[in-house]
Amino acid sequence: MHFIKQSSQFLLDVNHQLFNNCHASTLVALPESEQLLVAYFAGQKEASGDTAIWLSRCVKGEWQPAQRTIAQDGLAHWNPVLHYQCGTLWLFYKVGPDVHHWITRYVTSGDGGYSWSKPQELVTGDSFPRGPVKNKLLVMSNGEWLAPSSIENDRYWDAFVDISADLGERWQRVDIPIAHIDPVSANERDIWQGLKDDALWETDLQRVFEWDGVIQPTLWESESGQVHAMMRSTRGRIYRSDSMDYGRSWCPAYETALPNNNSGIDVVRLENGTLVLACNPIEGNWNRRYPVSISVSQDNGKTWSIPLDLENGEGEFSYPAIIADGETLHVTYTWNRKNIVYQKITSDNDNNGVSS
């Protein structure tokens, strides 16, 4: 199966003055209106009290003016995740002073995101960041939701899933086991420039390089009940875990051959079983965040194609989100923290695109 890039668009005017930084996009297709909706957080920088959840909407191929949609003065908002099902739109997101202390809230909409319910905690009174942390929910073949989740403290990163059988009313947390190791030392020459420029909420590089583990899973189901997670890691490679019982138990997370720069990834499974992974195909803890690319697997993630670069200049092109509509892919990613890029990618039977 082959893919080729069809279009690339900024969601915001290139000279906009709406905010200083934006990051962590998520997108969803609204089938009734044939619209795309993208959410991201934006403000002075991540963790600042003016960050809010913004929405951009694509109507008939044109991106409408961005809307500052969910905000609370003095409270940092982070990592939105959109989910649409049976006429209802969910928007999950984090709030809190930093990643070690954020919690999850959500809102819902019955009119495609034009109006929203009052924000609520996802799991009332739970101090842990429940529900999706970056990537989309998986609706499994038994109808249950599987939310890819993770938790970070000042030393360890750990992934888990949250299962819901009642459209998010109640959640069951299941941890993905991993054996922690001493952190991998950094090569100063290869460190992502944004880390040096204080783009991250934590600006103490010594503390940053003390973290070990995996976070921000992305999920797919290969057969009924057989679900899989790939995860960003501090160890230079994408990690993976597998479950044979609808996410009730997971094998210990293990290293794959796929490089990872300790930045976000996302995967989507097409109806024919093809997997498409969006990531920075760069190895090394906190290494550079370019290019951003897609790769294809026809064997449930055992092997992957040579990456097709979506953006390959120097800069920060990171945190991709990917969804599929048939064989059409919709991808968004961070562009130098100043904009969000949308790309439409279609299957290419003339073999000019990325091949499996």
C-alpha positions in Angstrom: 0.0 0.0 0.0 1.4 3.4 -1.0 0.6 6.9 0.2 1.2 10.4 -1.3 0.8 13.9 0.2 -2.1 15.8 -1.2 -2.2 19.1 0.6 -0.5 20.9 3.5 -2.2 23.8 5.3 -1.5 26.0 8.3 -4.5 26.2 10.6 -3.6 29.8 11.6 -2.4 32.8 9.6 1.4 32.8 9.4 1.5 36.3 11.0 -1.1 35.7 13.7 -0.6 37.3 17.1 -3.1 35.1 19.0 -0.6 33.6 21.3 3.1 32.8 21.6 3.2 29.0 21.7 0.8 26.2 20.6 1.3 22.5 20.9 -0.3 19.0 21.1 -3.0 18.9 18.5 -5.7 16.3 18.2 -8.3 15.9 15.4 -11.6 14.3 14.6 -13.8 14.0 11.6 -17.5 15.0 12.0 -19.3 12.8 9.4 -22.7 14.6 9.5 -21.2 18.0 8.5 -18.2 16.7 6.7 -16.0 18.9 8.8 -12.6 18.4 10.5 -12.1 19.7 14.0 -8.7 20.2 15.5 -7.9 21.1 19.2 -4.6 22.1 20.7 -3.4 24.1 23.7 -1.9 27.6 23.3 -0.7 30.5 25.4 2.6 32.1 26.4 4.2 28.7 26.7 3.3 25.4 28.2 2.5 25.6 31.9 1.8 29.3 31.8 -1.5 30.3 33.4 -2.9 31.8 30.2 -2.8 28.5 28.2 -6.2 27.4 27.0 -7.7 24.9 24.6 -8.2 26.3 21.2 -10.3 24.9 18.3 -9.8 25.2 14.6 -12.6 24.0 12.2 -12.2 23.0 8.5 -15.4 23.7 6.5 -15.4 22.8 2.8 -11.6 22.7 2.7 -11.1 26.1 4.4 -9.9 26.6 8.0 -12.1 29.0 9.9 -10.6 31.5 12.5 -9.3 29.7 15.6 -11.5 29.9 18.7 -10.2 30.1 22.3 -12.7 27.6 23.7 -11.8 26.2 27.1 -10.0 28.4 29.6 -9.7 29.3 33.2 -7.6 32.3 34.3 -4.4 31.3 36.0 -4.8 27.6 35.3 -2.6 25.9 32.6 -4.5 23.8 30.1 -2.7 20.9 28.3 -3.0 18.0 25.8 -6.6 18.0 24.4 -8.0 14.7 23.0 -11.1 14.7 20.8 -13.5 11.8 20.4 -16.8 11.6 18.4 -19.3 8.9 18.6 -23.1 8.7 17.9 -23.7 12.4 17.7 -21.7 13.4 20.8 -18.3 15.0 20.8 -16.0 14.6 23.8 -13.0 16.9 24.6 -10.7 15.6 27.2 -7.8 17.7 28.5 -5.4 18.2 31.4 -5.2 21.1 33.8 -2.6 21.9 36.4 0.7 23.7 37.1 2.9 21.0 35.6 2.9 17.4 34.2 3.6 15.9 37.6 0.4 17.4 39.1 -2.1 17.7 36.2 -5.5 16.1 36.3 -8.1 15.4 33.6 -11.2 17.3 32.8 -13.7 16.9 30.0 -16.5 18.6 28.2 -19.1 17.3 25.7 -20.9 18.8 22.8 -24.1 17.8 21.0 -23.7 20.3 18.1 -20.3 19.5 16.7 -18.3 21.6 19.0 -20.1 24.9 18.6 -21.2 24.8 22.3 -19.9 22.8 25.2 -21.0 21.5 28.6 -19.5 22.7 31.8 -16.0 21.3 32.5 -16.0 18.3 34.9 -13.3 16.1 36.4 -13.0 12.8 34.5 -12.7 10.8 37.7 -13.9 13.0 40.6 -11.4 13.3 43.4 -8.7 11.2 41.6 -5.3 13.0 41.8 -3.9 11.0 38.9 -4.2 12.0 35.2 -6.9 9.5 34.2 -8.2 9.0 30.6 -6.4 9.9 27.4 -3.1 11.8 27.8 -2.3 12.7 24.1 -3.7 10.2 21.6 -7.2 9.2 20.6 -9.4 6.7 22.3 -9.7 3.2 20.8 -13.3 1.9 20.5 -12.7 -1.9 20.8 -14.7 -4.6 19.0 -16.6 -5.3 22.2 -17.8 -1.6 22.3 -15.6 -0.6 25.2 -13.4 2.4 25.2 -9.7 2.0 25.7 -8.0 5.3 26.7 -4.2 5.5 26.3 -2.8 7.1 29.4 0.4 7.7 31.4 1.7 9.2 34.6 5.0 11.0 35.2 6.7 11.9 38.5 10.1 13.3 39.2 11.9 10.0 38.4 9.7 7.5 36.5 7.4 7.6 33.5 4.7 4.8 33.3 2.0 4.0 30.9 -1.5 2.6 31.6 -4.8 2.3 29.9 -8.2 3.3 31.2 -11.2 1.1 30.2 -14.7 2.3 30.1 -17.8 0.2 29.2 -20.3 3.1 29.7 -19.1 5.9 27.4 -16.8 7.4 30.0 -19.0 7.3 33.1 -16.7 4.9 34.9 -13.1 3.9 34.3 -10.9 0.9 35.1 -7.1 1.6 35.2 -4.8 -1.1 34.1 -1.0 -0.5 34.2 1.4 -1.5 31.4 4.4 -3.0 33.2 8.0 -1.9 32.5 11.3 -2.5 34.3 12.9 0.9 35.0 16.6 1.4 34.4 19.1 4.2 35.2 18.5 7.1 32.8 20.4 7.2 29.6 23.0 10.0 29.5 22.6 12.7 26.9 24.9 13.8 24.1 24.9 17.6 24.4 25.4 17.9 20.6 22.1 16.1 19.8 19.7 17.7 22.3 16.6 19.2 20.9 17.0 22.9 20.6 13.7 23.6 22.2 14.9 22.0 25.4 17.8 24.5 25.5 15.3 27.3 24.7 13.0 26.5 27.6 10.1 25.3 25.4 9.5 22.5 27.9 7.7 23.2 31.2 10.7 21.8 33.1 13.8 24.0 32.5 16.2 22.1 34.7 18.0 19.9 32.2 19.6 17.8 35.0 16.1 16.9 36.3 14.9 16.2 32.7 17.6 13.7 32.1 16.8 11.9 35.3 13.5 10.7 34.0 13.1 7.1 32.7 10.3 5.2 31.2 7.4 5.3 28.7 4.4 7.6 28.2 1.7 8.6 25.8 0.6 5.3 24.3 -1.1 5.0 20.9 -3.4 2.0 20.5 -4.9 -0.4 17.9 -6.8 -3.6 17.8 -5.6 -6.3 15.4 -8.1 -9.1 16.2 -11.0 -9.2 18.6 -9.6 -8.5 22.1 -6.0 -8.3 20.8 -4.9 -4.8 21.5 -1.5 -3.2 21.2 0.3 -0.1 22.4 3.3 1.7 21.2 4.9 4.3 23.4 7.3 7.3 23.4 10.3 6.5 25.6 13.3 8.1 27.2 15.5 5.3 25.8 15.9 6.2 22.1 13.4 3.7 20.8 9.6 3.3 20.6 8.4 0.7 23.1 5.5 -1.7 22.7 3.2 -3.8 24.8 0.4 -6.3 23.8 -2.8 -7.5 25.4 -4.9 -10.5 24.5 -7.8 -9.8 26.7 -9.3 -6.4 25.7 -6.6 -4.5 27.8 -7.2 -6.3 31.1 -3.6 -7.4 31.2 -0.4 -6.4 29.3 3.0 -7.9 28.7 6.0 -5.9 29.9 6.8 -3.0 27.6 9.6 -4.0 25.2 11.9 -2.2 22.8 11.2 -2.1 19.1 13.5 -1.3 16.2 11.8 2.0 15.7 13.8 5.1 16.7 12.3 7.6 19.0 13.5 11.0 20.1 11.4 11.2 23.3 8.6 13.0 21.4 5.0 12.1 20.8 3.9 9.5 18.3 0.5 8.3 16.9 -0.7 5.3 14.9 -3.9 4.5 13.1 -5.1 1.1 11.8 -6.9 1.1 8.5 -9.8 -1.3 7.7 -7.6 -3.6 5.7 -5.2 -4.0 8.7 -2.5 -1.6 7.5 -0.9 0.4 10.3 0.3 4.0 9.7 2.7 5.5 12.2 3.4 9.2 12.5 6.5 10.2 14.4 9.9 11.9 14.3 12.1 8.9 13.1 15.0 10.1 15.2 16.8 8.1 17.8 18.1 9.5 21.1 16.6 10.9 24.3 15.4 14.5 23.8 17.0 14.5 20.3 15.9 16.9 17.6 12.3 17.1 16.5 12.6 16.9 12.7 11.7 15.5 10.2 8.1 14.4 11.0 7.2 11.4 8.9 4.8 8.5 8.4 5.7 4.8 8.0 3.5 1.8 7.0 3.3 -1.7 8.4 1.5 -4.6 6.8 2.4 -7.2 9.5 0.9 -5.7 12.6 3.9 -3.6 13.4 6.7 -6.2 13.0 8.3 -4.4 10.1 7.9 -0.8 8.8 8.4 1.0 5.5 11.0 3.6 4.9 9.6 6.9 6.3 7.8 9.4 4.1 8.7 12.9 5.4 5.8 15.2 5.8 8.2 18.1 6.8 12.0 17.7 6.7 13.5 21.2 7.2 15.2 22.2 10.4 12.9 23.2 13.3 10.3 21.6 15.6 7.8 19.5 13.7 6.4 17.3 16.4 3.5 15.6 18.2 1.7 14.3 15.2 -1.9 13.1 15.5 -3.3 10.9 12.7 -6.8 9.5 11.9 -8.1 7.7 8.8 -11.2 8.0 6.7 -11.1 4.9 4.5 -7.7 5.1 2.8 -7.4 8.9 3.3 -5.2 10.0 6.2 -5.6 13.3 8.1 -2.5 14.4 10.0 -1.8 17.4 12.2 1.4 18.4 14.0 3.2 21.2 15.8 5.1 23.7 13.6 7.8 25.4 15.6 5.2 26.0 18.4 3.9 28.9 16.4 1.3 27.1 14.3 -0.4 23.7 13.6 -0.1 22.1 10.3 -2.7 19.9 8.7 -1.8 17.4 5.9 -4.1 15.2 3.8 -2.6 12.0 2.5 -4.2 9.5 0.2 -3.4 6.1 -1.1 -1.3 6.2 -4.3 -1.6 3.3 -6.7 1.1 4.8 -8.9 3.7 3.9 -6.2 5.0 7.5 -5.9 4.5 7.7 -2.2 5.7 5.7 0.8 5.5 2.0 0.3 5.2 -0.9 2.7 
